[in-house]
Structure formats: C-alpha cells, structure tokens
Amino acid sequence: DEVRDAAAESLADVAKVSGGKAAGPVLAALDGSSPAARRVLLSVLPALGGAPALAAARRDLAHGDAEVAEAAIRALGEWPDPGPAPDLLTIARNDADPARRILALRGYVRLAGLPAKRPSAETVTMFASILAAAPRPEEVKLVLAGVAQVADPGALALAQSRLADPAERDEAARAVDSIAH
C-alpha cells in the first residue's frame, strides 16, 4: 500500500506537468486493472483532467467493487473544474450508502467553491441545492462555509435562512458576517 500510494503521488505529479500527455497511459492502465490498482489510478485522474479522464471516473461510479466506486466519487470531488458537480449532487441526494452521500456532498461543495465563469447567483443555487441534501449539521456547516465566500444577495439570504437552527446558528452567523463584509 505504501508503494502504491507513493506511485500514485508520483504519477499525479507527472500528470500535472505533462500537459495531458500522461492521460493515454493512465487510461490504458485502468483497463483490466485490479480493484486496488484501479483505486490508485482513479486518484490520479483529477490531475489529468479532461473529458476522457472524466468519462473514466464516471464509469467507475457504477463499478461492482464498492471501494472502487468510492474512489471514483473521491476523484470527481477532486476534479479541477466543476464539470462533475451534477454527478456528485445526484449521489449526495440519492445514493443508498450514507457515507457515499456525505463523500459526494463534500466533493460537490468543493467544486461549487471553485472559481468559475458563472454568475454568482448560479453558485448560490449550487450551494442551495446541496444544502437541501445535507443530512447532518456538520455538512450544513461545510455548505455554509462555502456560501460565506460568495458575494451575492442570494448567498446572504441563504445563510440568514439557517440562523434559526441552534446547531447551525454560529456557522450561519459567520457566513452572514463574511458575506456582508
């Protein structure tokens, strides 16, 4: 496992500097790989980015090995752009496994917070969508921390809407303060 993790880090570093040239070999290695190797290769896909790598990660969401499917969720959550956000939102809302739903939610929040060429109101809509799927106060707080970074009246309204719940009040107040400033 240590060697596999070190190899994954090295491969991700190579992928980042290769300008996409590493995609072919990594994607080819996915074909027929063992579940353990597949999980490692999936962890490299976000460093590659691009449509073929994204398609490979999406395919493994339905992999028969639960750990491989979880690795695919992790890969999508680490994607360099918000492209896989709809996939993660679907998982966060509908997956039968609570741990996978939370993992998808956290990845979605990360992607929603990435700089993107979209109106801030759309970012607020993304956060509002995932807030509805947040099962516990911990995840609500995570979403509110993301909302706090959006300078938009809708973000302020979203944060204010969570002030009534004692479990969320402090994080909601911080978000309101951050947005107001």
SVG drawing of the C-alpha trace seen along z (x, -y; Angstrom):
<svg xmlns="http://www.w3.org/2000/svg" viewBox="-35 -45 42 52">
<polyline fill="none" stroke="black" stroke-width="0.4" points="0.0,0.0 2.8,-2.4 4.5,-1.8 1.1,-2.1 0.4,-5.5 3.9,-6.8 3.5,-5.7 0.1,-7.5 1.7,-10.7 4.5,-10.4 2.1,-9.7 -0.1,-12.6 3.0,-14.9 3.9,-13.7 0.4,-14.1 0.3,-17.7 3.4,-18.7 2.8,-16.6 0.1,-18.8 -2.2,-15.9 0.3,-13.5 0.1,-11.1 -3.7,-10.6 -3.3,-7.8 -1.1,-5.5 -3.1,-6.1 -6.4,-5.4 -5.0,-2.4 -3.8,-1.1 -7.3,-1.3 -8.5,1.3 -8.3,4.7 -6.6,3.4 -7.2,5.0 -9.5,3.1 -6.5,1.9 -4.7,0.6 -7.9,-0.9 -8.4,-2.9 -4.9,-4.3 -5.3,-5.2 -8.7,-6.9 -6.9,-9.1 -4.6,-10.3 -7.5,-11.2 -8.2,-14.7 -4.5,-15.7 -5.1,-14.7 -8.4,-16.4 -10.1,-16.4 -13.1,-14.6 -11.6,-11.1 -10.4,-11.0 -13.8,-12.4 -15.6,-9.7 -13.4,-7.0 -14.2,-8.3 -17.9,-8.5 -17.9,-4.9 -16.4,-3.6 -19.2,-5.2 -21.1,-2.0 -18.2,0.4 -19.1,3.6 -16.4,3.1 -17.7,0.6 -14.2,-0.7 -13.6,-1.4 -16.9,-3.2 -16.0,-5.3 -12.6,-6.1 -14.5,-7.3 -16.6,-9.6 -13.4,-10.9 -11.8,-11.5 -14.9,-13.5 -14.8,-15.5 -11.2,-16.5 -11.8,-17.4 -10.0,-20.6 -13.3,-22.2 -17.0,-21.9 -17.8,-19.6 -18.7,-16.6 -20.8,-18.6 -24.1,-17.2 -22.9,-13.6 -21.9,-14.4 -25.2,-16.1 -27.1,-13.0 -25.1,-10.8 -25.5,-13.1 -29.2,-13.1 -29.9,-9.5 -27.2,-7.0 -28.3,-4.3 -25.0,-4.5 -24.9,-7.4 -21.1,-7.5 -21.0,-7.8 -23.7,-10.5 -21.6,-12.5 -18.4,-12.0 -20.3,-13.2 -21.7,-16.2 -18.2,-17.3 -16.8,-16.9 -19.8,-18.9 -19.2,-21.7 -15.5,-21.8 -16.5,-22.1 -19.1,-24.7 -16.5,-26.8 -14.0,-26.7 -13.5,-29.8 -15.7,-29.5 -17.0,-31.6 -20.6,-31.6 -22.7,-34.2 -22.5,-34.3 -26.3,-33.6 -25.6,-30.3 -23.0,-29.4 -25.6,-30.3 -28.1,-28.0 -25.4,-25.2 -25.0,-25.7 -28.7,-25.8 -29.1,-22.6 -26.6,-20.7 -27.8,-22.3 -31.1,-20.5 -29.2,-17.2 -27.1,-17.9 -28.0,-15.2 -26.2,-16.4 -25.2,-19.7 -21.6,-19.0 -22.4,-19.0 -24.7,-22.1 -21.7,-23.9 -19.5,-22.9 -22.0,-24.2 -22.4,-27.5 -18.6,-27.9 -18.7,-27.7 -21.7,-30.1 -19.7,-32.6 -17.3,-33.0 -19.9,-34.2 -20.6,-37.9 -24.2,-37.8 -27.5,-38.8 -28.8,-35.3 -25.9,-33.9 -26.8,-36.3 -30.4,-35.2 -29.3,-31.5 -27.1,-32.0 -29.7,-34.0 -32.2,-31.2 -30.1,-28.9 -29.9,-31.3 -32.9,-29.8 -31.4,-26.4 -29.2,-26.3 -26.9,-23.6 -26.2,-25.8 -26.5,-29.3 -22.8,-30.0 -21.7,-29.0 -24.6,-30.8 -23.8,-33.9 -20.2,-33.7 -21.4,-33.3 -23.7,-36.3 -20.9,-38.4 -18.5,-37.3 -20.9,-38.0 -22.0,-41.3 -18.4,-42.5"/>
</svg>
